[in-house]
Amino acid sequence: MLGRIRMKFFDLHTHAAPDLYQRRYTVDSLEKELIESDSFAVFKSHTNSTVPLTLNSKRIFGSIVLNEFQGGLKLPPVVSQFIISQKPFIIWMPTLTGYVSPSIKQKKFHSALDFDYPRNQISINEKLKSNVIDILKFAGENGIPVASGHSSKTEVELLLHEAMKFNVRLIVTHPFYKLTNFSVEELYRMSKRYPNIYFECNILMNFINKGTIKRDIELIDAVGQERVFIASDLGQTNRMTVSDGYDYYFNKLTSYSNFSQNIYNDIFYFTPQKILFGERKI
């Protein structure tokens, strides 16, 4: 157990059960932990929409990942979640894309998931599928943030081009992961092209890829704290808790940088809050 978390956080990328793999948390156990740190989170599942699972939570928000388990890249599942949701949620582009093999060996959540489930990608012949454009349009019209999921580098750039047309709040998920492996300069250029794009600095990636923390710091310096946020991507049974993950990351960040308290407050809490709600709330 690490030391007490030094500040509250707003985690836009937390894993809990039910999911493709076994998880550390249920909604109830995650909520209990968040209460202890006065923090908030978005629950992401590769297999299930978490919007209905989080309706009664005061600290956890839902999301839908457009894998085939939820109907794939189709607008109706998104609309259905929008109708029942009573609070903001995130749309994730597919995560079961087949572009890379998982870096972590994990046990499946349920024996029924032990099959060759279909992969889904957002582009064909280097063009976004028409359904993706429909989803982006709906998201823009209704103020729903969209995350890139496990899209390829080329696909993220295609998403950016279309997101600009509909003023979508676009999240680039773990940009330094091997799937996309953006440079800080590339992300900086993206930030100049589109004021509504945001970049995730991912705590889990700091366990998987050594040196990620230094690239995170370079990114924060390059694009500013209003365009970068810290997310855990935690919830695995063999990793530390979300709160301990934030504590670990904060300690690493302070040892390599001399950011002001205002910057820490923004990247840990206020910027992700603004991404989810469309505005900064107190």
Contacts in CASP RR format, 6 or more apart in sequence:
PFRMAT RR
TARGET T0000
AUTHOR 0000-0000-0000
METHOD contacts of the structure
MODEL  1
MLGRIRMKFFDLHTHAAPDLYQRRYTVDSLEKELIESDSFAVFKSHTNST
VPLTLNSKRIFGSIVLNEFQGGLKLPPVVSQFIISQKPFIIWMPTLTGYV
SPSIKQKKFHSALDFDYPRNQISINEKLKSNVIDILKFAGENGIPVASGH
SSKTEVELLLHEAMKFNVRLIVTHPFYKLTNFSVEELYRMSKRYPNIYFE
CNILMNFINKGTIKRDIELIDAVGQERVFIASDLGQTNRMTVSDGYDYYF
NKLTSYSNFSQNIYNDIFYFTPQKILFGERKI
1 244 0 8 1.000
2 240 0 8 1.000
2 244 0 8 1.000
2 245 0 8 1.000
2 247 0 8 1.000
2 248 0 8 1.000
2 251 0 8 1.000
3 244 0 8 1.000
3 247 0 8 1.000
4 247 0 8 1.000
5 37 0 8 1.000
5 39 0 8 1.000
5 243 0 8 1.000
5 246 0 8 1.000
5 247 0 8 1.000
5 250 0 8 1.000
6 247 0 8 1.000
6 250 0 8 1.000
7 250 0 8 1.000
7 264 0 8 1.000
7 265 0 8 1.000
7 268 0 8 1.000
7 269 0 8 1.000
8 37 0 8 1.000
8 38 0 8 1.000
8 39 0 8 1.000
8 40 0 8 1.000
8 268 0 8 1.000
8 269 0 8 1.000
9 37 0 8 1.000
9 39 0 8 1.000
9 40 0 8 1.000
9 230 0 8 1.000
9 246 0 8 1.000
9 268 0 8 1.000
9 269 0 8 1.000
9 272 0 8 1.000
10 39 0 8 1.000
10 40 0 8 1.000
10 41 0 8 1.000
10 229 0 8 1.000
10 268 0 8 1.000
10 269 0 8 1.000
10 270 0 8 1.000
10 272 0 8 1.000
10 273 0 8 1.000
10 276 0 8 1.000
11 39 0 8 1.000
11 40 0 8 1.000
11 41 0 8 1.000
11 42 0 8 1.000
11 230 0 8 1.000
11 231 0 8 1.000
11 232 0 8 1.000
11 242 0 8 1.000
11 246 0 8 1.000
11 272 0 8 1.000
12 41 0 8 1.000
12 42 0 8 1.000
12 90 0 8 1.000
12 147 0 8 1.000
12 171 0 8 1.000
12 200 0 8 1.000
12 229 0 8 1.000
12 231 0 8 1.000
12 272 0 8 1.000
12 275 0 8 1.000
12 276 0 8 1.000
13 42 0 8 1.000
13 44 0 8 1.000
13 147 0 8 1.000
13 173 0 8 1.000
13 200 0 8 1.000
13 202 0 8 1.000
13 231 0 8 1.000
13 232 0 8 1.000
13 233 0 8 1.000
14 25 0 8 1.000
14 30 0 8 1.000
14 41 0 8 1.000
14 42 0 8 1.000
14 43 0 8 1.000
14 44 0 8 1.000
14 60 0 8 1.000
14 231 0 8 1.000
14 232 0 8 1.000
14 233 0 8 1.000
14 234 0 8 1.000
14 235 0 8 1.000
14 242 0 8 1.000
15 21 0 8 1.000
15 23 0 8 1.000
15 25 0 8 1.000
15 43 0 8 1.000
15 44 0 8 1.000
15 45 0 8 1.000
15 233 0 8 1.000
15 234 0 8 1.000
15 235 0 8 1.000
15 236 0 8 1.000
16 23 0 8 1.000
16 24 0 8 1.000
16 25 0 8 1.000
16 26 0 8 1.000
16 27 0 8 1.000
16 29 0 8 1.000
16 30 0 8 1.000
16 43 0 8 1.000
16 45 0 8 1.000
16 50 0 8 1.000
16 235 0 8 1.000
17 23 0 8 1.000
17 25 0 8 1.000
17 26 0 8 1.000
17 109 0 8 1.000
18 45 0 8 1.000
18 47 0 8 1.000
18 48 0 8 1.000
18 109 0 8 1.000
18 110 0 8 1.000
19 45 0 8 1.000
19 46 0 8 1.000
19 47 0 8 1.000
19 48 0 8 1.000
19 109 0 8 1.000
20 45 0 8 1.000
20 46 0 8 1.000
20 47 0 8 1.000
20 96 0 8 1.000
20 108 0 8 1.000
20 109 0 8 1.000
20 113 0 8 1.000
21 46 0 8 1.000
21 106 0 8 1.000
21 107 0 8 1.000
21 108 0 8 1.000
21 109 0 8 1.000
21 236 0 8 1.000
22 106 0 8 1.000
22 107 0 8 1.000
22 108 0 8 1.000
22 109 0 8 1.000
22 237 0 8 1.000
23 109 0 8 1.000
23 235 0 8 1.000
23 236 0 8 1.000
23 237 0 8 1.000
24 234 0 8 1.000
24 235 0 8 1.000
24 236 0 8 1.000
24 237 0 8 1.000
24 239 0 8 1.000
24 241 0 8 1.000
25 33 0 8 1.000
25 235 0 8 1.000
25 242 0 8 1.000
27 43 0 8 1.000
27 53 0 8 1.000
27 54 0 8 1.000
27 57 0 8 1.000
27 60 0 8 1.000
30 41 0 8 1.000
30 43 0 8 1.000
30 60 0 8 1.000
30 242 0 8 1.000
31 57 0 8 1.000
31 58 0 8 1.000
31 59 0 8 1.000
31 60 0 8 1.000
33 241 0 8 1.000
33 242 0 8 1.000
33 243 0 8 1.000
34 40 0 8 1.000
34 41 0 8 1.000
34 59 0 8 1.000
34 60 0 8 1.000
34 242 0 8 1.000
35 59 0 8 1.000
36 243 0 8 1.000
37 243 0 8 1.000
37 246 0 8 1.000
39 59 0 8 1.000
39 243 0 8 1.000
39 246 0 8 1.000
40 59 0 8 1.000
40 60 0 8 1.000
40 61 0 8 1.000
40 273 0 8 1.000
41 59 0 8 1.000
41 60 0 8 1.000
41 61 0 8 1.000
41 242 0 8 1.000
42 60 0 8 1.000
42 61 0 8 1.000
42 62 0 8 1.000
42 63 0 8 1.000
42 89 0 8 1.000
42 90 0 8 1.000
42 276 0 8 1.000
43 50 0 8 1.000
43 53 0 8 1.000
43 54 0 8 1.000
43 60 0 8 1.000
43 61 0 8 1.000
43 62 0 8 1.000
43 63 0 8 1.000
44 50 0 8 1.000
44 62 0 8 1.000
44 63 0 8 1.000
44 65 0 8 1.000
44 90 0 8 1.000
44 92 0 8 1.000
45 63 0 8 1.000
45 65 0 8 1.000
46 65 0 8 1.000
46 67 0 8 1.000
46 69 0 8 1.000
46 95 0 8 1.000
46 96 0 8 1.000
47 65 0 8 1.000
47 67 0 8 1.000
47 69 0 8 1.000
47 70 0 8 1.000
47 109 0 8 1.000
47 113 0 8 1.000
48 69 0 8 1.000
48 70 0 8 1.000
49 62 0 8 1.000
49 63 0 8 1.000
49 64 0 8 1.000
49 65 0 8 1.000
49 70 0 8 1.000
49 77 0 8 1.000
49 81 0 8 1.000
50 62 0 8 1.000
50 63 0 8 1.000
50 64 0 8 1.000
50 89 0 8 1.000
51 62 0 8 1.000
51 63 0 8 1.000
51 64 0 8 1.000
51 81 0 8 1.000
51 84 0 8 1.000
51 85 0 8 1.000
51 89 0 8 1.000
52 81 0 8 1.000
52 84 0 8 1.000
53 62 0 8 1.000
54 60 0 8 1.000
54 61 0 8 1.000
54 62 0 8 1.000
55 84 0 8 1.000
55 85 0 8 1.000
55 86 0 8 1.000
55 87 0 8 1.000
61 87 0 8 1.000
61 88 0 8 1.000
61 89 0 8 1.000
61 90 0 8 1.000
61 276 0 8 1.000
62 85 0 8 1.000
62 89 0 8 1.000
62 90 0 8 1.000
63 89 0 8 1.000
63 90 0 8 1.000
63 91 0 8 1.000
63 92 0 8 1.000
63 147 0 8 1.000
64 70 0 8 1.000
64 77 0 8 1.000
64 78 0 8 1.000
64 81 0 8 1.000
64 89 0 8 1.000
64 90 0 8 1.000
64 91 0 8 1.000
64 92 0 8 1.000
65 92 0 8 1.000
65 93 0 8 1.000
65 94 0 8 1.000
65 95 0 8 1.000
65 149 0 8 1.000
66 72 0 8 1.000
66 73 0 8 1.000
66 74 0 8 1.000
66 77 0 8 1.000
66 78 0 8 1.000
66 91 0 8 1.000
66 92 0 8 1.000
66 93 0 8 1.000
66 94 0 8 1.000
66 120 0 8 1.000
66 135 0 8 1.000
67 94 0 8 1.000
67 95 0 8 1.000
67 96 0 8 1.000
67 117 0 8 1.000
67 120 0 8 1.000
68 96 0 8 1.000
68 117 0 8 1.000
68 118 0 8 1.000
68 120 0 8 1.000
69 117 0 8 1.000
70 77 0 8 1.000
71 77 0 8 1.000
72 94 0 8 1.000
72 120 0 8 1.000
73 94 0 8 1.000
73 120 0 8 1.000
73 122 0 8 1.000
73 129 0 8 1.000
73 131 0 8 1.000
73 132 0 8 1.000
73 135 0 8 1.000
74 131 0 8 1.000
75 131 0 8 1.000
75 134 0 8 1.000
75 135 0 8 1.000
75 138 0 8 1.000
78 91 0 8 1.000
78 135 0 8 1.000
78 138 0 8 1.000
78 139 0 8 1.000
78 144 0 8 1.000
79 138 0 8 1.000
81 89 0 8 1.000
82 89 0 8 1.000
82 138 0 8 1.000
82 142 0 8 1.000
82 144 0 8 1.000
88 144 0 8 1.000
88 145 0 8 1.000
88 276 0 8 1.000
88 277 0 8 1.000
88 278 0 8 1.000
89 144 0 8 1.000
90 144 0 8 1.000
90 145 0 8 1.000
90 146 0 8 1.000
90 147 0 8 1.000
90 171 0 8 1.000
90 276 0 8 1.000
91 135 0 8 1.000
91 139 0 8 1.000
91 144 0 8 1.000
91 145 0 8 1.000
91 146 0 8 1.000
91 147 0 8 1.000
92 146 0 8 1.000
92 147 0 8 1.000
92 149 0 8 1.000
92 173 0 8 1.000
93 122 0 8 1.000
93 132 0 8 1.000
93 146 0 8 1.000
93 147 0 8 1.000
93 148 0 8 1.000
93 149 0 8 1.000
93 150 0 8 1.000
93 151 0 8 1.000
93 155 0 8 1.000
93 159 0 8 1.000
94 119 0 8 1.000
94 120 0 8 1.000
94 121 0 8 1.000
94 122 0 8 1.000
94 149 0 8 1.000
94 150 0 8 1.000
94 151 0 8 1.000
95 149 0 8 1.000
95 150 0 8 1.000
96 117 0 8 1.000
96 118 0 8 1.000
96 119 0 8 1.000
96 120 0 8 1.000
96 150 0 8 1.000
97 119 0 8 1.000
97 120 0 8 1.000
97 121 0 8 1.000
97 150 0 8 1.000
97 151 0 8 1.000
97 152 0 8 1.000
98 119 0 8 1.000
98 121 0 8 1.000
98 150 0 8 1.000
99 121 0 8 1.000
99 150 0 8 1.000
99 152 0 8 1.000
99 179 0 8 1.000
100 150 0 8 1.000
100 178 0 8 1.000
100 179 0 8 1.000
103 208 0 8 1.000
104 208 0 8 1.000
104 236 0 8 1.000
104 238 0 8 1.000
106 236 0 8 1.000
106 237 0 8 1.000
106 238 0 8 1.000
107 237 0 8 1.000
108 114 0 8 1.000
121 151 0 8 1.000
121 152 0 8 1.000
121 155 0 8 1.000
122 128 0 8 1.000
122 129 0 8 1.000
122 132 0 8 1.000
122 151 0 8 1.000
122 155 0 8 1.000
122 158 0 8 1.000
122 159 0 8 1.000
123 129 0 8 1.000
123 132 0 8 1.000
123 151 0 8 1.000
123 152 0 8 1.000
123 154 0 8 1.000
123 155 0 8 1.000
123 158 0 8 1.000
126 154 0 8 1.000
126 158 0 8 1.000
127 158 0 8 1.000
128 155 0 8 1.000
128 158 0 8 1.000
128 159 0 8 1.000
128 162 0 8 1.000
132 159 0 8 1.000
132 162 0 8 1.000
133 162 0 8 1.000
135 146 0 8 1.000
136 146 0 8 1.000
136 159 0 8 1.000
136 162 0 8 1.000
136 163 0 8 1.000
136 165 0 8 1.000
136 166 0 8 1.000
136 168 0 8 1.000
137 166 0 8 1.000
138 144 0 8 1.000
139 145 0 8 1.000
139 146 0 8 1.000
139 166 0 8 1.000
139 168 0 8 1.000
140 166 0 8 1.000
140 167 0 8 1.000
140 168 0 8 1.000
141 166 0 8 1.000
143 168 0 8 1.000
143 169 0 8 1.000
143 278 0 8 1.000
144 168 0 8 1.000
145 168 0 8 1.000
145 169 0 8 1.000
145 170 0 8 1.000
145 171 0 8 1.000
145 275 0 8 1.000
145 276 0 8 1.000
145 278 0 8 1.000
146 159 0 8 1.000
146 163 0 8 1.000
146 168 0 8 1.000
146 169 0 8 1.000
146 170 0 8 1.000
146 171 0 8 1.000
147 170 0 8 1.000
147 171 0 8 1.000
147 173 0 8 1.000
147 200 0 8 1.000
148 155 0 8 1.000
148 156 0 8 1.000
148 159 0 8 1.000
148 170 0 8 1.000
148 171 0 8 1.000
148 172 0 8 1.000
148 173 0 8 1.000
149 173 0 8 1.000
150 173 0 8 1.000
150 179 0 8 1.000
151 159 0 8 1.000
151 179 0 8 1.000
151 180 0 8 1.000
152 179 0 8 1.000
152 180 0 8 1.000
153 179 0 8 1.000
153 180 0 8 1.000
153 181 0 8 1.000
153 182 0 8 1.000
156 172 0 8 1.000
156 175 0 8 1.000
156 180 0 8 1.000
156 182 0 8 1.000
159 170 0 8 1.000
160 170 0 8 1.000
160 190 0 8 1.000
160 193 0 8 1.000
160 194 0 8 1.000
160 197 0 8 1.000
163 170 0 8 1.000
163 194 0 8 1.000
163 196 0 8 1.000
163 197 0 8 1.000
164 193 0 8 1.000
164 194 0 8 1.000
164 196 0 8 1.000
167 196 0 8 1.000
168 196 0 8 1.000
169 196 0 8 1.000
169 198 0 8 1.000
169 275 0 8 1.000
169 278 0 8 1.000
170 194 0 8 1.000
170 196 0 8 1.000
170 197 0 8 1.000
170 198 0 8 1.000
171 198 0 8 1.000
171 199 0 8 1.000
171 200 0 8 1.000
171 275 0 8 1.000
172 180 0 8 1.000
172 182 0 8 1.000
172 187 0 8 1.000
172 190 0 8 1.000
172 197 0 8 1.000
172 198 0 8 1.000
172 199 0 8 1.000
172 200 0 8 1.000
173 200 0 8 1.000
173 202 0 8 1.000
174 180 0 8 1.000
174 200 0 8 1.000
174 202 0 8 1.000
174 204 0 8 1.000
174 205 0 8 1.000
174 233 0 8 1.000
175 182 0 8 1.000
175 187 0 8 1.000
175 199 0 8 1.000
175 200 0 8 1.000
175 219 0 8 1.000
176 182 0 8 1.000
176 202 0 8 1.000
176 205 0 8 1.000
176 209 0 8 1.000
176 212 0 8 1.000
176 215 0 8 1.000
176 216 0 8 1.000
177 202 0 8 1.000
177 205 0 8 1.000
177 208 0 8 1.000
177 209 0 8 1.000
178 209 0 8 1.000
184 215 0 8 1.000
184 218 0 8 1.000
184 219 0 8 1.000
184 222 0 8 1.000
185 222 0 8 1.000
187 199 0 8 1.000
187 219 0 8 1.000
187 222 0 8 1.000
187 223 0 8 1.000
188 222 0 8 1.000
188 223 0 8 1.000
190 197 0 8 1.000
191 197 0 8 1.000
191 199 0 8 1.000
191 222 0 8 1.000
191 223 0 8 1.000
191 227 0 8 1.000
197 227 0 8 1.000
198 227 0 8 1.000
198 228 0 8 1.000
198 229 0 8 1.000
198 271 0 8 1.000
198 275 0 8 1.000
199 219 0 8 1.000
199 223 0 8 1.000
199 227 0 8 1.000
199 228 0 8 1.000
199 229 0 8 1.000
200 228 0 8 1.000
200 229 0 8 1.000
200 230 0 8 1.000
200 231 0 8 1.000
201 216 0 8 1.000
201 219 0 8 1.000
201 220 0 8 1.000
201 228 0 8 1.000
201 229 0 8 1.000
201 230 0 8 1.000
201 231 0 8 1.000
201 267 0 8 1.000
202 212 0 8 1.000
202 231 0 8 1.000
202 232 0 8 1.000
202 233 0 8 1.000
203 230 0 8 1.000
203 231 0 8 1.000
203 232 0 8 1.000
203 233 0 8 1.000
203 234 0 8 1.000
203 245 0 8 1.000
203 246 0 8 1.000
203 248 0 8 1.000
203 249 0 8 1.000
204 232 0 8 1.000
204 233 0 8 1.000
204 234 0 8 1.000
204 236 0 8 1.000
204 239 0 8 1.000
205 212 0 8 1.000
205 233 0 8 1.000
206 212 0 8 1.000
206 213 0 8 1.000
206 216 0 8 1.000
206 249 0 8 1.000
206 252 0 8 1.000
207 239 0 8 1.000
213 249 0 8 1.000
213 252 0 8 1.000
213 253 0 8 1.000
213 256 0 8 1.000
214 256 0 8 1.000
216 228 0 8 1.000
216 253 0 8 1.000
217 253 0 8 1.000
217 256 0 8 1.000
217 257 0 8 1.000
219 228 0 8 1.000
220 228 0 8 1.000
220 257 0 8 1.000
220 259 0 8 1.000
220 263 0 8 1.000
220 267 0 8 1.000
225 259 0 8 1.000
225 262 0 8 1.000
225 263 0 8 1.000
225 266 0 8 1.000
225 267 0 8 1.000
225 271 0 8 1.000
226 266 0 8 1.000
226 271 0 8 1.000
226 274 0 8 1.000
227 271 0 8 1.000
228 267 0 8 1.000
228 271 0 8 1.000
229 267 0 8 1.000
229 268 0 8 1.000
229 271 0 8 1.000
229 272 0 8 1.000
229 275 0 8 1.000
230 246 0 8 1.000
230 249 0 8 1.000
230 267 0 8 1.000
230 268 0 8 1.000
230 272 0 8 1.000
231 272 0 8 1.000
232 242 0 8 1.000
232 245 0 8 1.000
232 246 0 8 1.000
234 240 0 8 1.000
234 241 0 8 1.000
234 242 0 8 1.000
234 245 0 8 1.000
235 241 0 8 1.000
235 242 0 8 1.000
240 248 0 8 1.000
246 268 0 8 1.000
250 264 0 8 1.000
250 268 0 8 1.000
253 259 0 8 1.000
253 264 0 8 1.000
270 280 0 8 1.000
273 280 0 8 1.000
273 281 0 8 1.000
274 280 0 8 1.000
END
